[in-house]
Amino acid sequence: MTRAPFHDSPAWNVTLRDAPSSCDVLVIGAGPAGSACARQLARAGWQVVLADKKALPRDKVCGDALVPDAIAALKHLGLHERVCAAGRQMGQARCVAPFQQEIAVPGDMIVLPRQDLDEILARGAVEAGAVLTAPAGFVKPLVDAQGRVIGAVLENQGLVRHIAARWVVLATGAATPPLQAAGLSARKTPSGFALRQYIRHDTLASEMQALRFVWHRALRGGYGWIFPGPDGVCNIGVGISSHPQRRGSPREGVRLHDLFERFVQVDPIAARLVAEGAPLGPAKGAPLRFDLTGADWVKPGLLVTGEAIGSTYRLTGEGIGKAMETGMAAADSLTSVVAAPAVLDAGISADTDAAVSEAYVTRLNALRPRFEMYQQAAHVNKHPWLISLVIWKAGRLPWVTRALADILAERRLPESILSWRGLKLLFKRR
């Protein structure tokens, strides 16, 4: 069956007022997960509306580093060359332990501000045939008498629209309210937090030829980073895998701004960047969700993807690649069950719903062991002296550096070195 064109205009963005009233799939959230999902579905001939609460391009707190899993996802989406042209390519990650021991781990990486990355991804979805509407904030799902999600309520400046959809994909990031509105929040608090700032320093940015990760006892529970990006701008920040204490709060915890200040005190590169560079705005913080936990993945008519389900690794705080992977997994789950979207005109059976959910859960469960290994390896953030031991061993055994490169590229699980068992085996080998 040939379907009529979903929309007549190739406009980059349509207002919420002009957005279609119905579609095959309504994807809420135009970050890496949502846009990857929308592009995959649109390329397969599905009618897709992609909505975001803010107009694009828009700022997003992130480290901005695209590591090998993100590179692989971009290649699968056919957007790798665009990202390479816009970003700064890096050939190694420099890991710095307490007392400034260092190791350079080779890998294929790109630094590109999320504002630019998200626009490239969303434009890719629109080029494939999706309709982007933004700003359009998610209010709540539309639910039929049987409890199946059949669309969503979106709002912008007092204008409220009900958009019907055969499926809804929720890709709203680490924020809790959308998950609560959908009845899917299994944990109200995030898994961790990050704080980052953009600082322009042309000289230092040109000197840095690697991503810089810093572990130190002053940063215990997390780590600091400096990622040199395009146009002489560095992304500097800190991340922790626990809930921070707010200024003035009597509750125990770590203040993110204090952690950032400690990073500047203990790392000479960070100190130079802050002292000599020109800030492009204040430091901004954001919540993180780790380990594929904290939210239900499915309910009838609804799939949840990206950081909303915890697609960020606890060890590294890297989540862009896995967000895209889970977004594509949502799309693939739909297209694998429903070969041609036109057949949906006859209605969606409970069996079809169940098959889509089962396909998606199966794909996510296949990723879960890797998340569990990264969760276990995250003890190095609490015990940064372990990084010193690994770097010391790498200076004597070249295969250790190769193993770290394999971990970065996900050719090897981190348990081989960074688990307690792996460390014991590491120091038995010569």
C-alpha positions in Angstrom: 0.0 0.0 0.0 1.3 3.4 -1.0 0.9 6.1 1.7 0.2 9.7 1.0 3.1 12.1 1.9 3.0 12.9 5.6 3.7 16.6 5.2 3.9 18.9 2.2 6.6 21.3 3.4 10.3 20.4 4.0 10.4 23.1 6.7 13.0 22.5 9.4 10.5 23.2 12.2 6.8 23.6 12.4 4.9 25.4 15.2 2.9 23.3 17.6 -0.3 24.9 16.1 0.7 23.6 12.7 1.9 20.2 13.7 0.0 17.1 12.5 -2.9 16.0 14.7 -1.9 12.3 14.3 1.0 10.1 13.3 2.3 6.6 13.5 4.9 7.5 16.2 5.2 10.5 18.4 8.7 10.9 19.6 9.0 13.2 22.6 12.5 14.6 23.1 14.9 15.7 20.3 18.1 14.7 22.0 20.3 11.8 20.7 17.9 9.1 21.6 14.7 10.7 20.2 16.3 12.0 17.0 18.0 8.7 16.3 14.7 6.9 16.8 12.8 9.4 14.6 15.3 9.1 11.8 15.3 5.3 11.8 11.5 5.2 11.7 11.1 7.9 9.1 13.7 6.2 6.8 11.5 3.1 7.1 8.4 5.0 5.9 6.8 5.6 9.2 4.9 8.9 9.9 6.8 10.5 12.7 6.4 13.7 14.8 9.4 14.7 16.8 8.7 17.1 19.6 11.0 19.0 22.0 10.2 21.4 24.8 12.7 23.9 23.5 13.4 25.3 20.1 16.5 24.0 18.5 19.4 24.7 18.5 19.4 24.8 22.3 22.0 24.4 25.0 22.4 21.1 26.8 24.7 20.4 29.7 27.0 17.6 28.6 30.7 16.8 28.3 30.3 16.9 24.5 32.7 13.9 23.9 31.7 11.4 21.3 33.5 8.1 22.0 33.6 5.0 19.8 30.1 3.7 20.6 28.7 7.2 19.6 30.8 7.1 16.4 29.4 3.7 15.5 25.9 4.9 16.1 26.4 8.0 13.9 27.8 5.9 11.1 24.7 3.6 11.3 22.5 6.7 11.1 24.5 8.1 8.1 25.4 11.3 10.0 29.0 10.6 10.9 30.6 12.8 8.2 28.5 15.8 9.2 29.5 15.5 12.8 33.2 15.1 11.8 33.0 18.2 9.7 31.4 20.2 12.6 33.4 18.8 15.5 37.1 18.3 16.5 38.4 14.9 16.0 40.6 13.3 18.7 42.9 10.3 18.6 43.4 9.6 22.2 42.1 10.0 25.8 44.6 11.0 28.4 43.8 9.5 31.8 45.5 11.4 34.7 45.8 9.8 38.1 46.7 11.3 41.5 50.2 12.7 41.5 49.8 13.4 37.8 50.7 10.0 36.4 49.3 9.8 32.9 48.5 7.3 30.2 47.3 8.0 26.7 44.6 5.6 25.5 44.1 5.5 21.7 40.6 5.7 20.2 38.4 7.4 17.7 36.6 10.4 19.3 35.0 13.7 18.4 34.3 16.8 20.6 31.2 18.7 19.5 28.9 20.8 21.7 25.6 19.2 22.2 23.8 22.2 20.9 25.4 21.5 17.5 25.1 17.7 17.7 21.5 17.7 18.6 20.7 20.0 15.7 22.5 17.7 13.3 20.6 14.7 14.6 17.2 16.5 14.5 17.9 17.8 11.0 18.7 14.2 10.0 15.3 13.1 11.3 13.5 15.9 9.4 15.4 15.1 6.2 14.3 11.5 6.5 10.7 12.6 6.7 9.9 13.3 10.3 8.1 16.5 11.4 9.8 18.5 14.1 7.7 20.7 16.3 9.5 22.8 19.0 9.0 24.2 21.5 6.3 21.7 22.5 6.5 20.5 26.1 5.1 17.1 27.1 2.2 17.4 29.6 0.9 13.8 29.8 0.1 10.8 27.7 -3.3 10.2 26.1 -4.7 6.9 27.3 -7.7 5.0 26.0 -10.3 3.1 28.0 -8.1 0.0 28.1 -5.1 1.9 29.5 -3.2 1.9 26.3 -1.2 5.1 25.4 -2.6 6.5 22.2 -0.8 9.9 22.0 0.2 12.8 24.1 -0.8 16.2 25.3 1.7 18.9 24.3 1.8 22.5 25.3 3.6 25.8 24.4 2.8 29.2 25.9 -0.8 28.3 26.7 -1.5 26.5 23.4 -2.5 22.9 24.2 -2.6 20.2 21.5 -3.6 16.6 21.6 -1.6 14.6 19.1 -2.8 11.0 18.4 -0.2 8.4 17.8 -0.1 4.6 17.3 2.9 4.6 19.6 4.7 7.2 21.7 8.4 7.1 22.4 9.5 9.0 25.5 13.0 10.3 25.1 12.9 13.2 27.7 16.3 12.7 29.3 17.1 12.5 33.0 14.3 14.8 34.1 11.9 13.1 36.5 8.6 15.0 35.8 7.9 13.5 32.3 8.5 10.0 33.7 6.1 10.7 36.6 3.5 12.2 34.2 3.7 8.9 32.2 3.5 6.8 35.4 6.9 5.2 34.7 9.2 6.7 37.3 10.7 3.9 39.4 13.1 6.3 41.2 12.5 10.1 41.7 16.2 11.0 42.3 18.8 10.9 39.6 21.8 8.6 39.8 24.4 11.4 39.6 25.1 14.9 38.5 27.5 16.8 36.3 28.7 20.4 36.1 30.3 21.9 33.0 31.5 25.2 31.7 32.7 26.5 28.3 36.0 28.4 28.3 37.7 29.8 25.3 41.5 29.5 25.3 42.8 29.3 21.8 46.4 28.4 22.7 45.6 25.7 25.3 42.9 24.2 23.1 45.3 23.9 20.2 48.0 22.4 22.5 45.6 19.7 23.8 45.5 16.8 21.4 43.5 14.5 23.6 40.5 14.2 25.8 41.6 14.7 29.4 40.2 12.7 32.3 41.4 13.4 35.8 41.0 11.3 38.9 42.1 12.5 42.3 41.3 11.9 46.0 40.0 15.5 46.1 37.4 14.4 43.5 36.6 11.1 45.2 33.3 9.7 44.0 33.7 11.3 40.5 36.3 12.8 38.2 37.1 15.9 36.2 37.5 16.4 32.5 38.7 18.9 29.9 37.7 18.3 26.3 39.1 20.6 23.7 36.5 21.4 21.1 36.2 23.4 17.9 37.0 27.1 17.7 39.4 27.2 20.7 36.7 26.4 23.2 37.2 23.8 25.9 34.5 21.9 27.8 35.6 21.6 31.5 33.6 19.9 34.1 33.1 17.4 36.9 30.8 14.5 37.5 29.8 12.4 40.5 27.7 9.3 40.9 25.9 10.4 44.0 23.4 13.2 44.9 25.2 16.5 45.5 24.6 18.9 48.4 23.1 22.2 47.5 24.7 25.4 48.9 23.2 26.1 52.3 21.7 22.7 52.7 22.4 20.9 56.0 22.3 17.5 54.3 25.6 15.7 53.9 26.9 15.4 50.4 29.2 16.9 47.8 28.6 20.4 46.4 29.1 20.3 42.6 30.6 23.8 42.6 33.0 22.9 45.4 34.0 19.8 43.4 34.7 21.9 40.4 36.8 24.3 42.5 38.8 21.3 43.8 39.4 20.1 40.3 40.9 23.5 39.4 43.1 23.4 42.4 44.6 19.9 41.8 45.0 19.8 38.1 47.5 22.3 36.5 45.7 22.2 33.1 42.4 23.0 34.6 44.0 25.8 36.7 45.6 27.3 33.6 42.3 27.1 31.6 40.3 28.9 34.3 43.0 31.5 35.1 43.8 32.5 31.5 40.7 31.6 29.5 37.6 33.6 28.7 34.4 32.0 30.1 31.5 31.8 27.7 28.9 31.7 30.4 28.5 30.3 33.9 29.0 26.7 34.9 25.8 24.7 34.5 24.7 21.5 36.2 22.5 18.6 35.1 21.2 15.3 36.5 22.3 11.9 35.2 20.7 8.5 35.1 22.8 5.4 35.1 22.7 1.6 34.7 19.4 1.2 32.7 17.5 1.7 35.9 15.2 4.2 37.5 12.2 3.9 35.1 10.0 1.3 33.5 10.9 0.7 29.9 7.5 0.0 28.4 3.8 0.1 28.8 1.1 -0.6 26.1 1.6 2.0 23.3 4.7 3.5 24.9 8.4 2.9 24.8 10.9 4.9 26.9 14.5 5.4 25.7 17.7 7.2 26.2 18.7 8.7 29.5 15.1 8.5 30.7 15.9 4.8 31.3 19.4 5.4 32.5 21.5 5.0 29.3 24.6 6.6 30.8 27.5 4.6 32.0 28.3 5.1 35.7 32.0 4.6 35.3 32.6 7.3 32.7 29.4 9.4 32.6 29.3 8.8 28.9 25.7 8.5 27.6 25.4 9.9 24.1 26.3 6.7 22.3 24.1 4.5 24.3 21.2 7.0 24.1 21.4 6.7 20.3 21.6 2.9 20.5 18.5 2.7 22.7 16.7 5.1 20.5 17.5 3.0 17.4 16.5 -0.1 19.4 13.1 1.4 20.0 12.7 2.1 16.3 14.0 -1.4 15.3 11.6 -3.0 17.7 8.7 -1.4 16.0 9.9 -2.0 12.4 10.8 -5.7 13.2 7.3 -6.4 14.4 5.3 -4.2 12.0 6.9 -4.7 8.6 4.8 -2.1 6.8 3.3 0.8 8.8 0.3 1.0 6.5 -1.1 -2.3 8.0 -1.7 -0.4 11.2 -4.7 1.3 9.6 -6.6 -1.8 10.5 -5.8 -1.2 14.2 -3.3 -2.5 16.7 -3.9 -5.8 18.5 -2.8 -6.6 22.0 -0.5 -9.2 20.5 1.2 -6.6 18.4 1.7 -4.4 21.4 3.1 -7.3 23.4 5.4 -8.3 20.5 6.8 -4.7 20.2 7.4 -4.5 24.0 9.0 -7.9 24.1 11.3 -7.0 21.2 12.4 -3.8 22.9 12.9 -5.3 26.3 15.0 -8.1 24.6 17.2 -5.5 23.0 17.7 -3.6 26.2 18.4 -6.7 28.2 21.2 -7.5 25.7 22.9 -4.2 26.8 22.3 -4.8 30.5 25.4 -7.0 31.3 27.7 -4.2 29.8 26.0 -1.6 32.1 26.5 -3.9 35.1 30.2 -4.3 34.3 30.6 -0.5 34.0 28.7 -0.1 37.3 31.1 -2.5 39.1 34.1 -0.8 37.5 32.9 2.6 38.8 34.6 1.8 42.2 37.7 3.4 40.7 35.9 6.8 41.1 35.7 6.1 44.8 39.2 4.8 45.0 41.3 6.9 42.5 44.5 5.4 43.7 43.5 2.3 41.6 44.0 4.4 38.5 47.6 5.0 39.6 48.2 1.3 39.9 46.8 0.6 36.4 48.9 3.4 34.9 52.0 2.1 36.7 51.3 -1.4 35.4 50.7 0.0 31.9 54.2 1.5 31.9 55.6 -2.0 32.4 53.1 -4.0 30.3 52.2 -2.5 26.9 49.2 -4.8 26.6 47.5 -2.9 29.4 47.2 0.2 27.3 45.8 -1.9 24.4 43.3 -3.4 26.8 42.2 0.0 28.0 41.8 1.0 24.3 39.6 -2.1 23.8 37.5 -1.1 26.8 37.1 2.4 25.4 36.0 0.9 22.0 33.8 -1.7 23.8 35.8 -4.6 22.3 36.5 -5.7 25.9 34.5 -5.3 29.1 36.0 -3.2 31.9 36.0 -6.2 34.3 39.1 -7.4 32.6 41.1 -4.7 34.3 39.0 -2.4 36.4 37.1 -4.8 38.5 38.6 -6.1 41.8 39.1 -9.5 40.2 40.6 -7.9 37.1 43.1 -5.9 39.2 44.2 -9.0 41.0 44.8 -10.8 37.7 46.5 -7.7 36.3 49.1 -7.8 39.1 49.7 -11.5 38.8 50.6 -11.2 35.1 54.0 -10.1 33.9 
